[in-house]
């Protein structure tokens, strides 16, 4: 409880920029207290993931590769993956200097 309160105080308003801050806080805690590099912060498959900043796309690409997706290209803060006829666009954005939020958008063909 103290850890969550400390995160809220130190971060200012950064958590409320995502709407409901609880999934984001839970994602940060899971990243910090697990060995994983990618955590889901939304219930739907093509929702949001969180990765640690400073590692590039490799954790995300490895995670998506485990689900059958292959990186096609990266253009700035966008990455594009393919699995068969399906396409996945990912918008990466810095949440804090330690974490990146990945917005996934699935395009079925």
C-alpha positions in Angstrom: 0.0 0.0 0.0 2.8 2.4 0.8 4.5 1.6 -2.5 1.3 2.5 -4.4 0.9 5.7 -2.4 4.6 6.6 -3.0 4.2 6.0 -6.8 1.2 8.3 -6.9 2.9 11.1 -4.9 6.2 10.9 -6.9 4.6 10.7 -10.3 2.2 13.6 -9.9 -0.6 13.4 -12.5 1.0 11.0 -14.9 -1.2 8.1 -13.9 -4.5 9.8 -14.5 -3.6 10.6 -18.1 -4.6 7.1 -18.9 -8.0 7.3 -17.4 -8.3 4.6 -14.8 -4.8 4.5 -13.2 -5.2 1.0 -11.5 -4.4 -1.2 -14.5 -1.3 1.0 -15.2 -0.2 0.8 -11.6 -0.8 -2.9 -11.5 1.3 -3.3 -14.8 4.2 -1.4 -13.3 4.1 -3.5 -10.1 4.1 -6.7 -12.3 7.0 -5.5 -14.3 9.0 -4.6 -11.3 8.3 -7.7 -9.3 8.5 -10.3 -12.0 11.1 -11.4 -14.5 8.8 -10.5 -17.5 9.5 -7.7 -19.9 6.0 -7.3 -21.2 2.7 -7.0 -19.3 -0.9 -6.6 -20.4 -2.6 -3.6 -19.0 -6.0 -4.0 -20.7 -8.2 -7.1 -20.8 -8.8 -7.2 -24.6 -6.1 -8.8 -26.8 -5.6 -5.8 -29.0 -5.5 -3.3 -26.1 -2.5 -2.1 -24.3 0.8 -3.6 -23.2 3.6 -2.1 -21.1 7.3 -2.6 -21.6 10.4 -1.2 -19.9 11.9 1.8 -21.6 15.4 1.6 -23.0 15.1 -1.9 -24.5 13.8 -1.0 -27.9 11.3 -3.2 -29.6 13.0 -6.5 -28.8 10.8 -7.5 -25.7 7.6 -6.6 -27.6 8.7 -8.4 -30.8 9.7 -11.5 -28.8 6.4 -11.5 -26.9 4.3 -11.1 -30.1 6.5 -13.6 -31.9 5.5 -16.2 -29.2 1.9 -15.5 -30.5 2.7 -15.9 -34.1 3.4 -12.3 -35.1 6.4 -11.2 -37.2 7.7 -7.6 -37.3 7.3 -6.1 -40.7 8.7 -2.6 -40.1 9.0 0.2 -37.7 8.3 3.8 -38.6 9.2 6.2 -35.7 6.8 5.3 -32.8 4.8 2.9 -34.9 5.6 -0.8 -35.4 3.8 -3.1 -37.8 3.4 -6.9 -37.4 1.9 -9.6 -39.5 0.5 -13.1 -38.9 -1.0 -14.6 -42.0 -3.6 -12.2 -43.4 -3.9 -10.3 -40.1 -2.0 -7.1 -39.4 -1.2 -5.5 -36.1 -0.2 -1.9 -35.7 1.4 -0.8 -32.5 1.8 2.8 -31.3 4.6 3.1 -28.7 4.6 6.0 -26.4 6.6 6.9 -23.4 4.6 6.8 -20.2 7.4 7.7 -17.8 11.1 7.6 -18.5 11.1 4.0 -17.2 8.0 2.6 -19.0 6.5 2.5 -22.6 2.8 1.9 -23.3 2.1 0.0 -26.5 -1.3 0.5 -28.0 -2.2 -2.5 -30.2 -4.7 -2.3 -33.0 -5.6 -5.5 -34.8 -6.6 -5.4 -38.5 -8.3 -8.5 -39.8 -8.3 -9.1 -43.5 
